[in-house]
């Protein structure tokens, strides 16, 4: 398990189980765990997801799919605990979601 601090200074866990889930569904993220954690710690933008989760966005120009935004969905359960739900690439940011923070 690895831990990184979110923009709100909440420790966010990435468990082995969640990482295996992410890579099983998004094989292009295999070997990019550091980028997933970096996206939570140093996002370019944070939006609210459909179910109240937080979505951290960060652009990477050198992905296996070309230049894409990495999206990491995570929850902050309290000031002292949170966890990553999933991660995936997208070509553009959503303009329909509520923005919480932008760099």
C-alpha positions in Angstrom: 0.0 0.0 0.0 1.2 3.5 -0.8 -0.1 6.8 0.6 0.0 10.3 -0.8 -1.5 13.5 0.6 -4.4 15.2 -1.3 -4.7 18.9 -1.9 -6.7 19.0 1.3 -3.7 17.4 3.1 -5.7 14.2 3.7 -3.7 10.9 3.4 -5.0 9.0 0.4 -4.4 5.2 0.3 -3.7 3.2 -2.9 -4.0 -0.4 -1.8 -2.7 -3.4 -3.7 -6.3 -4.5 -4.4 -7.3 -1.2 -5.9 -4.1 -1.0 -8.0 -4.8 -4.5 -9.4 -8.4 -3.4 -10.2 -7.2 -0.3 -12.0 -4.7 -2.2 -14.1 -7.1 -5.0 -14.9 -9.6 -2.5 -16.4 -7.1 0.1 -17.7 -4.0 -1.8 -18.8 -2.5 1.3 -20.2 -1.8 2.4 -16.6 0.4 -0.6 -15.9 3.7 0.8 -14.7 2.3 4.3 -14.1 1.5 4.1 -10.4 3.7 7.0 -9.6 1.7 9.2 -12.0 -1.6 8.1 -10.4 -0.2 9.2 -7.0 1.2 12.4 -8.4 -2.1 13.3 -9.9 -3.8 13.1 -6.4 -0.9 15.0 -4.7 -0.4 17.7 -7.4 -3.5 17.9 -9.6 -4.1 20.6 -12.2 -7.8 20.5 -11.4 -10.2 18.8 -9.0 -13.9 18.2 -9.9 -16.8 16.5 -8.0 -17.8 13.2 -9.5 -21.3 11.8 -10.0 -21.4 10.1 -6.6 -19.6 12.7 -4.5 -16.1 11.4 -5.1 -13.3 13.8 -6.0 -11.7 13.7 -9.5 -8.1 14.8 -9.7 -6.9 15.7 -13.3 -3.4 16.1 -14.6 -2.1 16.2 -18.2 0.6 13.8 -19.3 2.0 14.2 -22.8 3.8 10.8 -22.9 1.1 8.2 -22.2 0.8 5.0 -24.2 -2.3 6.7 -25.8 -0.6 10.0 -26.6 -1.2 13.2 -24.7 -4.0 12.6 -22.3 -5.4 13.8 -18.9 -5.0 11.3 -16.2 -8.2 11.2 -13.9 -7.9 9.7 -10.5 -11.2 9.2 -8.6 -10.8 9.2 -4.8 -12.7 9.7 -1.5 -11.7 11.7 1.5 -13.5 9.8 4.4 -12.2 12.2 7.1 -9.4 14.6 7.7 -7.2 11.6 8.4 -8.2 9.0 5.8 -9.1 8.5 2.2 -8.6 6.1 -0.7 -8.3 5.9 -4.4 -11.2 4.3 -6.3 -10.0 4.1 -9.8 -7.9 5.9 -12.5 -8.2 6.3 -16.2 -7.1 8.5 -19.1 -9.4 11.0 -20.9 -8.8 13.3 -23.8 -10.6 16.3 -22.3 -11.9 17.7 -19.1 -15.6 17.7 -18.3 -17.2 21.1 -18.5 -20.4 19.8 -16.9 -19.0 18.9 -13.5 -18.6 21.2 -10.6 -15.0 22.4 -10.3 -13.6 22.5 -6.7 -10.1 23.7 -7.5 -7.9 24.7 -10.4 -4.2 25.4 -10.6 
